[in-house]
Amino acid sequence: MHIMRLRVLAVAALLAATATGCRNDLDLTNPNQPNTSSFWKSQADALAGVNATYRALEENGAYGRWQAFAYDIRSDIGFSPSPWPELNNFNKFSLASDFEVNRELWQHHYQTINRANEVIDNVPGIAMDAALRDRIVGEAKFLRALMYFDLANLYANVPMPLKTSSPLDQPATVGSDVLYGQIQKDLSEAMPVLPPSYGGADIGRATRGAARALLGKALLQQRKWPEASAMLQPLVGQYQLVPNYADNFTAPGNNNVESVFEVQFGSRATLPNNVRGLNIARMVGPCGPSYCDGRPTQWYFQQFLVEPTTDGKIDPRADATLWYYKGPGTQVYNVDWTSKDRYGTDTTVVWFKKYGEYYLGLKDQDWDAAINYRVIRYADVLLMLAEALNEQNQTGAAVPHVNLVRARARLAPLPPMTQAEMRSQILTQRLLEFGLESQRWLDLKRQNLFANLATLRAHDAEFNFFTAGKSELLPIPQHDINLNPNIRQNPNW
């Protein structure tokens, strides 16, 4: 575990307030806890402050647990048969706005934003190494932009505090266009002051390439195709695809050559140091080792079977992403599939496998997996660039980037095709490449696929509950609306 992840201590408590104008019912002060009069004095304080901002990314509503439900299980690649009624309904687009999942998505994003704002406000005034000071502020701007990117896509209409929160703040709602303007500003300012790479204990911090890739992603999501391709093109060749796709989702594969930015997680052993592990596999893995509250749709599984590899086999991304029955001897978490006291005899069921620790020889999945969450990989850069080029009628220029991703999956090079055929091919490769990586909802939104509800309902019956003009966004938690009259609820909620 990198030292960067361990230097948070009581600083996290100092920076813990949310930033939407909420007030706590109790105003208690711990005399042993750092405060603004004793903190933000030294280079060590600046580092501790930004490290606490990174630490906030581990929370449930950031990347620790619920990201997979918001972006993947709600999409057509997943569904929820959860016995928890509220979670089941969350994935059927019917939820109380203060339901735990929605509340924590909102709360933990704003917690991270407020910690970033503290860094941005206070670090410039510290007498310290100037280059390091600028880098730390750049890291905080990257993290703030990352959180606002999620809020723009999950909620769209939200408060946008850019200063440290105080209890009486009541910031007004802004639209996604204003959010994207700030995202672009933050990332443009971060890029020049962030290094191209780090070594030693600093590996895992935001790099110049991470800021460029996230800015390219934000431009792509706005369908600003020329700007997106110009932003992403310089990244080609700066990273590599790892030969074995599955290595991207194991602890030994953390921070590999394909990683552009990933959230650093620990394990049960690092919990005493306030560094937690990734919960996703425990929530959506196979029944028995996990709770299986989110499962792949049969349609999603079938997409891996459409195009065989050049040697006539199933796309290897299927085996890295999903558990599915392969015949007698098939095991799940090192137990035979047909073990009646474990999985029963149903050989048609499919479960999510990605981010699980099955490779450790485990028969059960721990809550805290020491596997980093991949926010942006080089494969995403290649496919985003291909999409931006194709949408500019540069289909031929898109082909090499898509072929790199296909080649790792042992798929044949693409033949000549039309722009529409390439658009479909890129969406297919993104579908197969990024399960449980918070991409599918973005793809559906960006390519206006929510307009074709008949198709989505054929993929996933939960879309029978989707209401156009409402379900594209999550509701703002009512608790925050009650505390801040300047926040407006999203349409039709």
N, C-alpha and C positions, 0 to 999 in steps of 0.2 A: 504494500500500500504506500503510495507516494506521500512524502512528508507534507506536501501541499494540503492533503485531505485531513491532516491531523491537527493543524495549527488553528483550530477554531475556538475551542474552549468556551469561555463565557462571552466571547465576542458575538456569537450567534444570538445570545439573549439580548445583548445590547441592540442588535440590528433587527429584532424580530417583529416589530410592528408592521401591520399591513398598511397599504398606502392609498386606501380609497375613502378616507375620511371617517373611518370607524372609531368608536370610542369603547374602551374596555369598561366594564362595570366596576372594576376595582383598580385603584391607582396605588400600587404598593411599590416600594423601593427597597431593593436589596443593598445594604451598605457595602457589601463585599463585591458587588458587581460593577464592571466598568461603566462609566457614563461619559457624556460628551464633554464634561469639564476635565476629566482625567485621561480621556482617550484621544486619538487622532493627534498625537504629539510626535511620533517617531516613525521611522521607516518600518520598524517591526509592527507598529499599529496599522500602517497602510497595508502591509502584507496580510496581517491577520484579518483585516476588514474585507479584503477581496476574497480571501480564502473562505470566509463565512458566507459570502455570496455564492461561491461555487457549491458550498455545502447545502445551500437551500435547494439546489437542483435535485438532491436526493429525496426530497419529500414526496409523499404519495401523489399529490396533485401536480407536481412538476414532472419528474421522470421515474419516480420510484414505483408507481403502481397503476395509476388511473389513465396515463397517457394512452396505453394500449386500448382501453375501452373507448375513449373519446374519439380516437382516429381510426382504429381498426375494427373493433367489435361492432361499433355503430355502423360501419360501412358494409358493403356486400360481401366482404371476405369472412365475416364472423357473425355469430349470433350468440345470445345468452339464454341458456335454459336454467339459469340460476334459481335456486329455491329462495333466495333473498328477493322478495317481490319488487322492492324499489330498484335493485340493480337490473332485474329482468326488464322492468319498465323503462329504465334509462336507455336501454338498447332498442326499445320500441318507441322511442321519441315521445314518451309520456312520463314526465317526472315532476315531482315537487321541486321548486327551484332551490330549496335549502337542503335537498338530499345530499348525503355525505360526499358522494363522488363529485357532484357539481360544486358543492361548497369548497371542497379541498382543491379542485382544479383552480378555482378563482383565488382562494386564499393563498395558496402556495406560489402561484405566479406573482401575485402582488407582494408577497413576502420577499421574494427574490428581487423584485424591482426596487423595493424600498432599501434593501441592503445595497444594491448597486447605486441607488441615488445617494446614500450615505457616503459611499466611496467617492463618487463623482463630486460631491459637494465639499468634502473635507480633505481629501488627499492633496489637491493642488496647493493647499496652504502649509503643508508640512515641509520643513527644511530637510531635504534628503537628496539622494542621487537623482538628477533631473530625468535621465533616460528611464530609470526604473519607475519614477513617479508617473511619467507619461504612459508607460506601459500598463501600469496598474489601472489608471483611469481608462485606458483603452480596453482592458479586459472587462471592466465594469460596464462600459458602453456596449460591448459585444453581448454580455449577459442580459442587459436590459433589452436590447433589440431582440434577442432570442425569445424572451418572455412576451414581448409585445407582438411578435410574429404569431405566437400561439393564440394570444387573446384576439388578434385581428381575425383569425380563421375560425376560432371556436365561438366567439361572442360578437365580434365586429364592432359593436357600439359600447365603448367602455370609457371610464376615466383614464387619463394619461398623466399622472403625476410625474414630474421631472425633477422634483426637489424632495428632500427628506420630509417624511410625513410628520405631522403634528396632530394631536387628538382632535382639534377643531376643524381640520381641513375637510372641505366638501367639494372636491374637484368635479367639474362637469363632464358629462358624456361627450366623447368625440367619435367620429365615424372611422371606418377602416382606412379611408384615404388619408386622414390626418395621422393615424398610427403608422401607416407605411411611409409617410413623409419623415417621421421621426426615426423610424427604423433605418431608413436610407441615410439620414444624417448621422446617426450614431455609428453605423458601420463604416461610412466614409471617413469619419474622424478616427475610428479605431485602426483602420488598415495601416496607415503610415507609421504608427507607433508600436504596433505589435510585431514581434520577430517572426521569421519564417518557420522557426522550430525552437524546441527547448531540449535541454538535456537533464539527466539526473532526476532530482526530486521535483523538478518543475514540469516534467512531461504530463500532458493532460490539460494545460492551460490553453486558452484561446490563442491561436496563431493568426498571422496575416492571411494565410490561406483559408482559415475557418471563417474569418470576417468576409473575405471575398466570396466564398461559396454561399454563405448565408445571405449576403446582399444579392447575389445572382438568383438565389431561391426566392427572395422577396420580389424581385423584379419579374421573375417567371410567373409567380402566383398572380401578379397583376396583369399578366399577358403582355408585358412590355418586352416583346421578343427581341428586338435589336439590342436594347440595353442589357438584357439578360445574357445574350450570347457574347457580347463584348466583355461583360464582367467575368464570365465563366471560362472563356477561351484561354486566358493566361495560366489557368490551373492545369491544363493538359500537359502531362509529363512530369508534373511536380509530385504526383502520388502514383501508386501502383495498385493493381488488383492482386490480392493474395491468391495463390494458385488454387487453394482449397476454400471454396465459399464458406463452408461450415466453420472455419477457423475464426470468422468474424464474430462468432457468438459464443465463445468460450473464454474463460479467464486467461489461459495461456495466450490467447489471441488479442488481449487488450492492447490498445495503442499500437497496432501494427501499421504497416506501410500503406494500407488502404484508408486508415482513419483520418478524417478531416477534423471532426470534433466529436468527442464522446464524453458522457458523464461518468466520472470516476466513482465506482462503488466499492464497498468493502465486503465483509462477511459477518457471520455471527461473532467471529473473533475480534472484529474491530468495533463492535457496538459500544464497548466501554470507552472508546476514544471518540464517540459521537460520529462515527462513520458507519453508515448502514449499508445493507446489501439491496440488490434489485429484487422486487417482489413479484414481477410479472409472471414468471413461470409458476409460482405458487398459486396464482389466481387463475391462470388460463391453461395450465398444463393438463395432462390426462387425469381422469378421476382416479383417486387412490393416492398417488404421490402428490396430487394437487387438488384444488377445489373444482376445477373445470367449469368455472363460472363464465368463461368465454370459450367458444369452440369455432373451428373453421366451418364454413358452409360447404356442402357437398359440391356446389358449383366451383368454389375456389379450388378444392382438391382436384377436380376434373381438369382444370386449366393446366396443371402440371403434366397431364397425360396427353395433351393435344399434339405436341411436336416431340418426337423422340430425338435422342442424341444421335450423333453421327455413327455411333456403334450400336444403335437400335435399343438403347435403354431409356429409362425414365429420367427426365431432367433431374440432376443431382440436388437442385435447390429444394425439391420436394422432400427429400430425406432429411435435410437440414432444418426445414421449416415445420414439418408435420409428422406426426405418428400415424401410420396407416398399415393395414395388414398386408404382409408380403408372402404369406403362406406359412405352413408348419415351421415352428422354430422362431417365429417373430417374437421379439421381446420388447417390452416397454419398461423403462427403468429397471432393466436386468431381471424382470419377471416375465415368464411366458405369457403371451397375449391371452391365451385361452384358459389361464388359471381361474377357475370359477370363483375362488374366494377373493379375487383381485379385480379382474376386468370382465368376467362373464364370458359368454361365447359369441358375442356380436362382433363379427369381423368386418362390418361395414362402417363402424364409427370411425371418425377421424378426430385427432386432437392436435393442438399446437405443441411443437417441440422446441422451437427457437428460444434461446435464453435459458434452457433447462440445464441442470448439472448432472444429467444422466451419465456423462462421460467419466465421472468420478467413481463409477461403480455403485452409485446410490440406488436404493430402492424407494426412497422418498425424497421429495424436493424440499429443501430448507426454505424458510421465508426469505432469508438473506443470502442471495447468490452473489458471489464475488465476480460478477460479469458486468463489464461496463455497458451502458446503454449507448448505442451508436446513433448519434444525432444526424451526422452527415458522413457518408462514405464516398470514396472516389467513384464508385459505380453510380451514385446519385448525380455527381458532377457530370459524368459522361452522358447520362440519359437526359439530364436537364439541358445540357448544351445541345444534344441532338434534337430535342423537342423545339428549342428556341430557333435553331437553324431551319428545321422542317417547316415551322410556321411562317418562316420568311421565304418559303418556296426554294430553299436550298437543300432539297432532299438528298442530293448526292453527297453533300458535305456532312450530312448527319450519319450516313451509313457507317463510316469507320468507327465512330464512337459506340454505336449500337452493337457492331460486330465484336468489339472488345468484350463487352458484357456477355454476349452470346457465346463467344469462344470459351470463356471460362466454364460455362454450363455445357460445353461440348455440343453446341448447336451449330449447324452449318451456316456459312456466310449468307447474308441476305442477297436475293436476286434483285434486279432493277424493279422499282415499284413507284407507284404514284404517291403524291403527298398524303392523300387520305389513307392509303395502305400503310405508309410509314407512321402516321399518327396512331393507327391501331397497333402497329408493331411495338412502338415505344410504350404505349399504355400496357400492352401485354407483358413486356419485359419488366416494367415497373411493378406490375402485379405479382410476378413470379419472384422478383428480386427482393422486395421490401416488406413482406408480411411481418406484422408486429413492429414495424419501424416508423409508424406515424405518417405514412405516405398516402395511403389509399384515399382517405377523406379529402386530402388536398388535391389529388388527381381528379376525383369526381367533381369537385368544386371548380377547379381551374378549367376543365374541358367541358363544363356545363352539362355533365351527365346526370345531374339531379333532374333535369328537364325530361329525361326519358324514364319515368317511373315504371312503366310496364317492364322494361328490361331489368331494372334493379329488383323489382318484385319477383321476376323469374329467377334471379340469382339468390335472393334472400327474402323469405316470406315476411320478415320483420318490416320490410319497406311497405307492406300493406298499411302500416300505421303512420307512415310518413305524410306530413301535411305540407304541401308546397307553400312557400311564404312564411313558414314557421320553423319547420324541423331542420332547416339548413344551419340554424344557430342554436346554441344552448341558451337557457334563460339566465338572466342576471339573478344571483341569490337575493331573495326578498329581504333578508336580514340587512344587506348593504343598502338596498333602496330605502328601507325604513330609517336608516341612520343618515343617509345622504339624499336629500330631496332633489339634488341636481343629477342623479342617475336615473335614466329612463329604462324601462323594461323593453326587451326586444319584442318585435312585432308578434302579436297573436298569442303571447304567453300570458 
